[in-house]
């Protein structure tokens, strides 16, 4: 039985023309060989499995070939090429820096560089995974790498260029290898399966190329595994099963259920996917990739970015036309957030199901619109509602009858009281509050009607006539009548309709008169201390909306503060301006004789009581009490 050789080794390229997907590098190297412009140090960097070490070996073989072709390729027939193929060449040395990364290993390499080649023109040193060298090893390598003998050429290969010292990078000619495209990978796999006489569907090979993510070595390894799994027949179905990849047919069904808001079918489909052993993060990731493919298929110009097999291309384009771009963008955002938070979720399945529920109701939840050249989100509702306002009635319009039930009276001239109804006389505060509210337009009248209706439904009360909403008819009113005149003509008997008055500038004479009248009111209500404070207070106008009140003591300040709102109501009513405010200032004079209990805080009061009555302290200690101040 012959020993099996994996495809990655069996079909490793032997010349530059067979290297897949790196034509920009192979062309440069062949021209450098033909023109004899070889650098003394090369750095090959790029992803894994794209041909870095392969190109290094081909370069080492070609520059020692004694019969180079006109295309810059090795002949594979001379003694140097033959010895290289057998692994017996003394001019090519390979060092694995992953396991030989110490200073001593580099010093041994440097010692070998001093000896000239016994046959051939160059001694080539290939250092693979060079980023694994220690800092001391790099420093020991610097001088030799900068000024090597004319027969020595160094080829360094790495997958992590950023880990190499800048002093090493500056001494090398750098070649960046790129990932191999899916088309190049598929063509190379078709060539191999043809040589091996393997029956393979193109969709299966495209799936392998997509799974390898641009790494040819991975693609060949996957190919070997599936060939063993399927007994030499590659089909799309067994490739899906072996690679544990979700078929895109599931996602086409899922997006159909989500856009038609068939939540039950969507949840059952996810349960079927879950039963097949696919984890939630895999479902979220694959669904996000699917949505991304739909998004790029919206425009024919970007359809080339589709990352899928050719068999699904037409289905992608058809489905993309049926789904709006705003839905796809919002769905991508939801899936991205769900994938980020998946690791922190305790109930993984519920987390994925919540994302599916959001996608199901996404169409009616948000829409994307363009405003000022920016995409913004807007909430959708079934209908548009205006701002709803509820009229707050003054206290003078609300009274309490004998049965403690609210009665709302209309602000009109009251009729003669009957035997069944009695109205209490409003206090001064109620009068001041009532004066601040006037019915100035039809909107306020309608709001009052709504308030009357709500109160009537909530609690039984005396029937009140409900006026119809005011509708301004210019023909009925006449061209010479304004809206206020129409309102007075229609509803003057039911409501007292007044025009909003202009505010009066703040003046000291009117303000002092109002202040003195309130002091008289306090005196009449037996508030002698407050009345005395108001009589001696000094008023000063600061600006058109603000005045100050100066008193002589802290206690006087408290008296004025207690009456602040009542005073302001009267001032607002007098000047027709509710923006007026005032500050209370304490005049700096003789120290006020404040009672002791008003000067002490809670802790000081407790300390004074404990000092006068020692039994309080004894009780606290005996009962192990805590005092909170």
C-alpha positions in Angstrom: 0.0 0.0 0.0 1.5 3.3 -1.1 1.9 6.1 1.5 -0.8 8.8 1.2 0.5 12.3 0.5 -1.9 15.1 1.3 -2.8 17.4 -1.6 -1.2 20.4 0.0 2.2 18.7 -0.4 1.5 16.6 -3.5 0.4 19.6 -5.5 2.8 22.2 -4.1 3.8 24.5 -6.9 7.3 23.8 -8.3 7.7 26.9 -10.4 6.4 30.5 -10.5 3.8 29.8 -13.1 2.0 27.3 -10.9 1.7 29.6 -7.9 -2.0 30.5 -7.5 -3.2 34.1 -7.0 0.2 35.8 -6.4 1.0 37.0 -10.0 2.1 40.4 -8.7 4.9 38.8 -6.7 6.0 36.0 -9.1 6.3 38.5 -12.0 8.5 40.8 -9.9 10.8 37.9 -8.8 11.1 36.5 -12.4 12.1 39.9 -13.7 14.6 40.4 -11.0 16.2 37.1 -11.8 16.3 37.8 -15.5 17.8 41.3 -15.0 20.1 40.2 -12.3 18.6 42.7 -9.8 18.3 40.4 -6.8 18.2 41.9 -3.4 20.3 40.3 -0.6 17.3 40.0 1.8 13.6 39.4 1.1 10.7 39.5 3.5 7.6 37.5 2.5 4.6 38.4 4.6 0.9 37.7 4.4 -1.9 35.4 5.7 -1.3 31.7 6.2 -1.4 29.2 3.4 -1.0 31.7 0.5 2.4 30.6 -0.8 5.1 32.4 1.1 7.3 29.4 1.9 6.6 27.9 -1.6 7.7 31.1 -3.3 10.8 31.2 -1.2 11.8 27.7 -2.2 11.0 28.3 -5.9 13.2 31.5 -5.7 16.0 29.6 -4.0 15.9 26.8 -6.7 15.6 29.2 -9.6 18.6 31.5 -8.8 20.9 28.4 -8.5 19.6 26.8 -11.7 22.3 26.6 -14.4 19.8 26.7 -17.3 17.1 29.3 -16.5 14.5 29.7 -19.2 13.6 32.9 -21.0 10.6 33.3 -18.8 12.7 33.2 -15.6 11.8 29.7 -14.6 14.0 26.9 -13.4 14.7 24.0 -15.8 14.1 21.3 -13.2 16.7 19.1 -15.1 20.1 20.4 -14.1 22.1 19.0 -11.1 21.1 21.9 -8.8 17.4 21.5 -9.6 17.6 17.7 -9.2 19.4 17.9 -5.9 16.8 20.5 -4.7 13.9 18.2 -5.7 15.5 15.3 -3.7 16.2 17.6 -0.7 19.9 17.1 -0.9 21.0 20.6 -2.0 23.8 22.1 0.2 23.1 25.6 -1.0 19.6 25.9 0.6 19.2 26.0 4.3 15.8 26.3 6.1 15.4 27.4 9.7 12.1 27.2 11.6 12.3 30.3 13.8 9.3 29.0 15.9 11.5 26.4 17.5 15.0 27.9 16.9 14.5 31.4 18.1 17.4 31.8 20.6 20.6 33.9 20.1 22.7 30.7 19.8 20.6 29.5 16.8 21.2 32.8 15.0 24.9 32.7 15.8 25.1 29.2 14.3 23.4 30.5 11.2 25.8 33.5 11.0 28.8 31.1 11.3 27.6 29.1 8.3 27.2 32.3 6.2 31.0 32.7 6.2 31.5 29.6 4.0 31.1 30.0 0.3 28.9 27.6 -1.7 30.7 24.5 -3.0 28.5 24.4 -6.1 26.2 27.0 -7.6 26.2 30.8 -7.3 24.2 31.5 -4.1 23.7 30.1 -0.6 20.0 30.8 0.3 18.8 30.9 3.9 15.1 30.6 4.4 13.9 31.6 7.9 10.2 30.7 8.4 8.0 32.3 11.1 10.8 34.9 11.6 8.6 37.0 14.0 9.1 34.3 16.6 12.8 35.3 17.1 13.7 36.9 20.4 14.8 40.5 20.6 18.4 39.3 21.3 18.3 37.0 18.3 17.1 39.9 16.0 19.9 42.1 17.3 22.5 39.3 16.6 21.1 39.0 13.1 21.2 42.7 12.2 24.9 43.1 11.0 24.9 40.0 8.9 21.5 40.9 7.4 22.7 44.4 6.5 26.1 43.4 4.9 26.0 39.7 3.9 28.6 38.2 1.6 27.8 38.5 -2.1 26.8 34.9 -2.4 24.4 34.9 0.6 20.7 35.6 0.2 18.2 35.6 3.1 14.5 35.0 2.6 12.4 35.7 5.7 8.7 34.6 5.9 6.1 35.6 8.5 2.4 35.9 9.1 2.8 38.8 11.6 4.8 41.6 10.1 4.0 44.0 12.9 6.0 41.9 15.4 9.3 42.3 13.4 11.7 45.1 14.5 11.8 48.1 12.3 15.6 47.7 11.9 15.0 44.3 10.3 12.2 45.7 8.0 14.5 48.4 6.7 17.1 45.9 5.6 14.7 43.7 3.6 12.8 44.0 0.3 9.2 43.4 1.4 6.6 41.4 -0.6 3.0 41.4 0.7 1.1 38.3 -0.2 -2.7 38.6 -0.5 -5.5 36.2 0.1 -6.4 33.9 -2.8 -9.7 34.8 -4.4 -12.6 32.2 -4.5 -12.5 32.0 -8.3 -8.7 31.2 -8.3 -9.2 28.6 -5.5 -12.1 26.9 -7.4 -10.1 26.8 -10.6 -7.1 25.2 -8.8 -9.4 22.7 -7.0 -11.0 21.7 -10.4 -7.6 21.1 -11.8 -6.7 18.8 -8.9 -9.9 16.8 -8.9 -9.5 16.4 -12.6 -6.0 14.9 -12.1 -7.3 12.7 -9.3 -10.3 11.6 -11.3 -12.7 12.7 -8.6 -16.3 13.6 -9.3 -17.1 17.0 -7.8 -19.9 19.5 -8.3 -18.8 23.0 -8.9 -21.1 24.2 -6.1 -19.3 22.0 -3.6 -15.9 23.4 -4.7 -17.2 26.9 -4.3 -18.4 26.1 -0.8 -14.9 24.8 0.0 -13.3 27.9 -1.4 -15.7 30.1 0.7 -14.9 28.1 3.8 -11.2 28.4 3.3 -11.3 32.2 3.4 -8.5 32.7 0.8 -6.1 30.0 2.3 -5.1 27.5 -0.4 -3.7 25.0 2.2 -6.9 25.0 4.1 -8.9 24.5 0.9 -6.8 21.4 0.0 -7.1 20.0 3.5 -10.9 20.4 3.4 -10.9 18.7 -0.1 -9.0 15.7 1.2 -11.4 15.3 4.2 -14.5 15.5 2.1 -13.2 13.1 -0.5 -12.6 10.6 2.4 -16.0 11.3 3.8 -17.9 11.0 0.6 -15.8 8.1 -0.8 -14.6 10.1 -3.8 -17.8 11.9 -4.8 -18.2 15.5 -3.9 -21.7 16.8 -3.8 -23.2 20.0 -2.5 -25.2 18.2 0.1 -22.4 16.1 1.6 -20.1 19.1 1.6 -22.7 21.1 3.6 -23.0 18.2 6.0 -19.3 17.7 6.5 -18.4 21.4 6.9 -21.4 22.0 9.3 -22.6 25.0 7.3 -26.1 26.2 7.3 -27.7 25.9 3.9 -28.8 29.3 2.5 -32.2 27.8 1.7 -33.0 28.1 5.5 -32.2 31.8 5.4 -34.3 32.4 2.3 -37.2 30.8 4.1 -36.5 32.7 7.3 -36.4 36.1 5.6 -39.7 35.3 3.8 -41.4 34.5 7.1 -39.9 37.6 8.8 -40.9 40.1 6.1 -44.5 38.6 6.0 -44.6 38.7 9.8 -45.3 35.0 10.2 -43.6 34.7 13.6 -44.8 31.2 14.4 -43.2 29.7 11.2 -40.0 31.7 11.9 -39.7 30.3 15.4 -40.4 26.8 14.2 -37.7 27.1 11.5 -35.2 28.3 14.1 -36.1 25.4 16.3 -35.4 23.1 13.4 -32.0 24.7 12.9 -31.2 24.5 16.6 -32.1 20.7 16.6 -29.5 20.2 13.9 -26.8 21.3 16.4 -26.1 24.8 15.2 -25.3 27.2 18.0 -27.0 30.6 18.4 -23.9 32.7 17.6 -23.5 30.7 14.3 -27.1 31.4 13.4 -26.7 35.1 14.1 -23.4 35.4 12.2 -24.7 33.4 9.2 -28.0 35.4 9.1 -26.0 38.7 9.2 -23.9 37.5 6.3 -27.0 36.6 4.4 -28.6 40.0 5.1 -25.3 41.6 3.9 -25.4 39.6 0.7 -29.0 40.8 0.1 -28.0 44.4 0.7 -25.1 44.3 -1.9 -27.5 42.7 -4.4 -29.8 45.7 -4.3 -27.6 47.5 -6.8 -26.3 45.6 -9.9 -23.0 47.6 -9.6 -22.3 46.0 -6.2 -23.6 42.5 -6.9 -20.0 41.5 -7.6 -19.4 41.7 -3.8 -21.8 38.7 -3.3 -20.0 36.1 -1.1 -21.9 33.0 -2.1 -22.0 30.2 -4.6 -23.1 30.9 -8.1 -26.3 28.7 -7.8 -27.8 31.2 -5.3 -27.0 34.4 -7.2 -30.3 34.7 -9.1 -32.3 33.9 -5.9 -30.4 36.7 -4.0 -31.1 39.3 -6.7 -34.8 38.3 -6.8 -35.2 38.4 -3.0 -33.3 41.7 -2.7 -35.8 43.4 -5.0 -38.7 42.4 -2.8 -37.2 43.8 0.5 -36.6 47.5 1.2 -33.1 48.9 1.9 -34.2 50.4 5.3 -35.3 47.0 6.5 -32.0 45.4 5.5 -30.0 48.1 7.2 -32.0 48.0 10.4 -31.9 44.2 10.4 -28.1 44.3 10.2 -27.9 46.6 13.1 -30.2 44.3 15.2 -28.1 41.2 14.4 -24.9 43.0 15.1 -26.0 44.1 18.5 -27.4 40.6 19.2 -24.1 39.0 18.2 -22.1 41.3 20.4 -24.3 40.7 23.5 -24.6 36.9 22.8 -21.7 36.0 25.1 -23.2 37.9 28.1 -26.6 36.3 27.7 -27.5 33.5 30.1 -30.3 32.1 28.1 -28.6 31.8 24.7 -31.7 30.5 22.9 -34.0 33.2 24.2 -31.5 35.8 23.2 -31.6 34.6 19.6 -35.4 34.3 19.6 -35.6 37.9 20.8 -33.6 39.0 17.8 -35.9 37.0 15.5 -39.0 38.6 17.2 -37.5 42.1 16.6 -36.8 41.3 13.0 -40.4 40.0 12.6 -41.9 43.3 13.7 -39.2 45.5 12.3 -41.2 46.6 9.2 -43.9 48.3 11.3 -41.6 49.5 14.0 -39.2 51.8 12.2 -38.5 53.3 8.8 -35.5 55.1 7.5 -35.9 58.5 5.8 -33.5 61.0 4.5 -33.4 64.4 6.2 -30.7 66.9 5.6 -28.7 64.2 3.7 -28.6 62.0 6.8 -30.4 58.8 7.5 -32.5 59.1 10.6 -35.0 56.7 12.4 -38.6 57.6 12.8 -41.2 55.8 14.9 -44.4 54.8 13.1 -47.8 55.0 14.7 -51.2 54.0 13.3 -52.5 57.6 13.6 -51.3 61.1 14.4 -52.5 62.7 17.6 -52.4 66.4 18.5 -51.2 67.6 21.9 -53.8 66.8 24.5 -54.4 69.5 27.1 -56.6 69.5 30.2 -57.9 72.7 31.6 -57.1 73.4 35.3 -60.0 75.4 36.7 -59.5 78.2 39.3 -60.5 77.5 42.8 -63.3 80.1 42.6 -65.1 77.8 40.1 -65.0 74.7 42.3 -67.2 74.4 45.5 -68.1 71.6 47.8 -71.8 70.9 48.6 -73.2 69.4 51.7 -72.6 65.8 50.4 -68.9 66.6 49.6 -69.4 66.3 45.9 -67.6 68.5 43.4 -69.7 71.1 41.6 -68.2 73.0 38.7 -69.7 76.3 38.0 -69.4 78.2 34.7 -67.7 81.6 35.0 -70.8 83.7 34.3 -72.8 86.0 36.5 -74.4 83.8 39.1 -78.1 83.6 39.3 -80.0 84.0 42.5 -79.3 81.2 44.9 -82.0 78.6 45.4 -82.9 76.6 48.4 -81.1 73.5 47.1 -77.8 75.1 46.3 -75.5 77.3 48.4 -72.2 78.7 47.3 -69.5 79.4 49.8 -67.7 82.8 49.5 -64.2 82.3 48.2 -61.3 83.4 50.3 -58.6 85.9 49.3 -56.3 83.2 48.0 -59.0 81.7 45.8 -59.9 85.2 44.4 -56.2 85.8 43.5 -55.9 82.4 41.8 -59.1 83.0 39.9 -58.0 86.4 38.6 -54.9 84.8 37.0 -57.0 82.6 34.6 -59.2 84.0 31.8 -60.9 82.5 28.9 -59.2 84.2 25.9 -60.0 82.0 22.9 -62.2 79.2 21.6 -59.4 76.6 22.5 -59.7 77.4 26.2 -63.5 77.3 26.0 -63.3 73.8 24.4 -60.8 72.7 27.0 -63.2 73.8 29.8 -66.0 71.8 28.2 -63.7 68.7 28.2 -63.0 69.2 31.8 -66.7 69.6 32.6 -67.4 66.4 30.8 -64.7 64.4 32.6 -65.8 65.6 36.0 -69.4 64.8 35.2 -68.6 61.3 34.2 -66.4 60.7 37.3 -68.7 62.1 40.0 -72.3 63.1 40.0 -72.8 66.9 40.1 -75.3 69.6 39.3 -76.0 69.6 35.6 -74.1 72.3 33.7 -74.9 73.5 30.2 -72.3 72.1 27.7 -71.6 74.5 24.8 -70.7 73.2 21.4 -67.1 73.6 20.2 -66.5 77.0 18.7 -66.1 77.1 14.9 -65.2 80.4 13.4 -67.2 81.2 10.3 -66.0 84.2 8.5 -69.2 84.5 6.5 -71.5 84.4 9.6 -69.3 86.8 11.5 -68.9 89.3 8.8 -65.7 90.8 7.5 -65.6 93.6 10.1 -65.8 91.3 13.1 -62.9 89.6 14.7 -62.9 86.2 16.5 -63.4 87.8 19.9 -66.5 89.6 18.7 -67.9 86.4 17.3 -67.3 84.5 20.5 -69.0 87.2 22.6 -71.9 87.2 20.2 -72.4 83.5 20.3 -71.5 82.5 23.9 -71.5 85.8 25.9 -74.5 84.5 27.9 -72.8 81.3 29.0 -69.1 82.4 29.4 -67.4 85.6 30.4 -65.1 86.0 27.4 -62.3 88.5 28.0 -59.5 89.6 25.8 -55.9 89.0 27.0 -54.6 92.3 28.4 -51.2 93.7 27.8 -48.7 93.6 30.7 -48.2 96.8 32.7 -44.5 97.9 33.2 -43.4 97.4 36.8 -43.4 100.7 38.7 -42.6 101.3 42.4 -45.8 103.3 43.1 -48.2 100.6 42.0 -46.0 97.9 43.6 -45.9 99.7 46.9 -49.7 100.2 46.8 -50.2 96.5 46.1 -47.8 95.6 48.9 -49.6 97.8 51.5 -53.0 96.4 50.5 -51.7 92.9 51.2 -50.4 94.1 54.6 -53.9 95.3 55.4 -55.3 91.9 54.3 -52.8 90.2 56.7 -53.9 92.5 59.5 -57.5 91.7 58.9 -56.8 88.0 59.1 -55.1 88.3 62.5 -51.6 87.7 61.1 -50.1 90.6 63.0 -46.4 89.5 62.9 -46.5 89.1 59.2 -48.4 92.3 58.7 -45.9 94.3 60.7 -43.1 92.8 58.6 -44.8 93.8 55.4 -45.3 97.4 56.6 -41.6 98.0 57.4 -40.2 96.1 54.4 -38.4 98.2 51.7 -39.1 97.5 48.0 -36.7 98.1 45.2 -37.2 97.4 41.4 -34.2 95.6 39.9 -35.4 95.3 36.3 -38.7 94.9 34.4 -39.4 91.4 35.7 -37.7 91.5 39.1 -37.8 93.4 42.4 -36.2 92.9 45.8 -37.7 93.1 49.3 -35.3 94.1 52.2 -36.2 93.2 55.8 -34.3 93.7 59.0 -34.1 90.2 60.5 -34.0 86.5 59.6 -37.4 85.9 61.3 -38.9 88.7 59.1 -37.5 87.0 56.0 -39.3 83.8 57.0 -42.6 85.7 57.4 -42.3 87.1 53.9 -41.3 83.7 52.4 -44.4 82.1 53.8 -46.6 84.6 51.9 -44.5 84.6 48.7 -47.0 82.8 46.4 -50.0 84.8 47.6 -48.2 88.1 47.1 -47.1 87.1 43.7 -50.6 86.2 42.6 -51.7 89.7 43.5 -48.7 91.3 41.8 -49.2 89.2 38.7 -52.9 90.1 38.6 -52.1 93.8 39.0 -49.4 94.1 36.3 -50.8 91.3 34.0 -47.3 89.6 34.0 -46.7 86.2 35.5 -42.9 86.4 35.0 -42.4 88.8 37.8 -40.4 87.5 40.8 -38.7 88.9 43.9 -35.8 88.2 46.2 -35.8 88.6 50.0 -32.8 90.3 51.4 -31.8 90.7 55.1 -30.4 94.1 56.0 -27.0 94.0 57.8 -27.7 95.7 61.2 -27.7 94.8 64.8 -27.5 91.1 65.7 -31.0 89.7 66.1 -31.9 88.2 69.4 -33.0 84.8 68.0 -34.4 82.3 70.6 -31.9 79.6 71.6 -34.0 76.7 70.3 -34.0 78.3 66.8 -30.2 78.6 66.7 -29.3 75.1 67.7 -29.3 72.1 65.4 -30.4 68.6 66.3 -27.1 67.4 67.7 -26.6 70.5 69.8 -30.0 70.2 71.2 -29.4 66.6 72.2 -26.0 67.5 73.8 -27.7 70.3 75.8 -30.5 68.0 77.0 -27.9 65.3 78.0 -25.9 68.0 79.9 -28.9 69.1 81.9 -30.3 65.6 82.4 -27.6 62.9 82.9 -30.2 60.2 83.1 -30.7 60.5 79.3 -27.1 59.5 78.7 -27.4 56.6 81.1 -30.6 55.4 79.4 -28.9 55.5 76.0 -25.9 53.4 77.2 -28.1 50.9 79.1 -30.4 50.2 76.2 -27.6 50.4 73.6 -29.5 53.1 71.7 -28.3 54.9 68.6 -29.2 58.6 68.1 -29.6 59.8 64.5 -29.4 63.5 63.9 
